Amino acid sequence: MKKDHLKNTTGKEDNMQIGENTFLKLRQEKEKIKEELDQVKIQRDIALRKQNKLLDLVKQLRKIIES
């Protein structure tokens, strides 16, 4: 009976260690995804700025052509 109790205790400790490792990996993965998201947002902002510049140029060209 004492051996069973020791096995259960060791199993719980192993599970806690596995759980801690899992949470650590999840936190690291979450941080990595946040960094990737920040990069994507930066790229999106750059693309939107370029798009707006092109839109302004098209509007200016249209005005020139129409006059």
C-alpha beads as a LAMMPS data file, in Angstrom:
LAMMPS data file: protein, C-alpha beads

67 atoms
66 bonds

1 atom types
1 bond types

-500.0 500.0 xlo xhi
-500.0 500.0 ylo yhi
-500.0 500.0 zlo zhi

Masses

1 110.0

Atoms # bond

1 1 1 0.000 0.000 0.000
2 1 1 2.826 2.430 0.794
3 1 1 4.408 1.683 -2.573
4 1 1 1.173 2.669 -4.332
5 1 1 1.170 5.951 -2.435
6 1 1 4.778 6.606 -3.495
7 1 1 3.955 5.775 -7.103
8 1 1 1.042 8.204 -7.069
9 1 1 3.206 10.963 -5.610
10 1 1 5.931 10.409 -8.195
11 1 1 3.339 10.348 -10.956
12 1 1 1.887 13.656 -9.795
13 1 1 5.326 15.226 -9.705
14 1 1 6.040 13.937 -13.208
15 1 1 2.704 15.291 -14.399
16 1 1 3.451 18.675 -12.840
17 1 1 6.820 18.734 -14.586
18 1 1 5.223 17.787 -17.884
19 1 1 2.526 20.419 -17.336
20 1 1 5.104 23.089 -16.557
21 1 1 7.060 22.199 -19.696
22 1 1 3.873 22.315 -21.743
23 1 1 2.917 25.722 -20.367
24 1 1 6.434 27.002 -20.986
25 1 1 6.291 25.817 -24.592
26 1 1 2.847 27.359 -25.020
27 1 1 4.053 30.691 -23.615
28 1 1 7.060 30.637 -25.932
29 1 1 4.867 29.782 -28.908
30 1 1 2.438 32.563 -27.965
31 1 1 5.299 35.075 -27.792
32 1 1 6.614 33.925 -31.168
33 1 1 3.142 34.296 -32.715
34 1 1 2.811 37.791 -31.235
35 1 1 6.134 38.773 -32.797
36 1 1 5.026 37.380 -36.155
37 1 1 1.738 39.277 -35.848
38 1 1 3.613 42.506 -35.158
39 1 1 5.708 41.947 -38.294
40 1 1 2.585 41.300 -40.363
41 1 1 0.996 44.497 -39.020
42 1 1 4.087 46.472 -40.004
43 1 1 4.018 44.957 -43.502
44 1 1 0.292 45.726 -43.787
45 1 1 0.857 49.351 -42.769
46 1 1 3.631 49.740 -45.346
47 1 1 1.436 48.218 -48.058
48 1 1 -1.460 50.521 -47.136
49 1 1 0.791 53.587 -47.305
50 1 1 2.033 52.534 -50.743
51 1 1 -1.536 51.904 -51.874
52 1 1 -2.623 55.346 -50.682
53 1 1 0.291 56.977 -52.532
54 1 1 -0.670 55.162 -55.712
55 1 1 -4.298 56.185 -55.283
56 1 1 -3.260 59.817 -54.940
57 1 1 -1.127 59.549 -58.081
58 1 1 -4.012 58.031 -60.022
59 1 1 -6.304 60.855 -58.892
60 1 1 -3.725 63.441 -59.955
61 1 1 -3.264 61.765 -63.346
62 1 1 -7.024 61.658 -63.863
63 1 1 -7.239 65.400 -63.154
64 1 1 -4.415 66.097 -65.603
65 1 1 -6.015 63.949 -68.303
66 1 1 -9.444 65.511 -67.805
67 1 1 -8.169 69.083 -68.072

Bonds

1 1 1 2
2 1 2 3
3 1 3 4
4 1 4 5
5 1 5 6
6 1 6 7
7 1 7 8
8 1 8 9
9 1 9 10
10 1 10 11
11 1 11 12
12 1 12 13
13 1 13 14
14 1 14 15
15 1 15 16
16 1 16 17
17 1 17 18
18 1 18 19
19 1 19 20
20 1 20 21
21 1 21 22
22 1 22 23
23 1 23 24
24 1 24 25
25 1 25 26
26 1 26 27
27 1 27 28
28 1 28 29
29 1 29 30
30 1 30 31
31 1 31 32
32 1 32 33
33 1 33 34
34 1 34 35
35 1 35 36
36 1 36 37
37 1 37 38
38 1 38 39
39 1 39 40
40 1 40 41
41 1 41 42
42 1 42 43
43 1 43 44
44 1 44 45
45 1 45 46
46 1 46 47
47 1 47 48
48 1 48 49
49 1 49 50
50 1 50 51
51 1 51 52
52 1 52 53
53 1 53 54
54 1 54 55
55 1 55 56
56 1 56 57
57 1 57 58
58 1 58 59
59 1 59 60
60 1 60 61
61 1 61 62
62 1 62 63
63 1 63 64
64 1 64 65
65 1 65 66
66 1 66 67
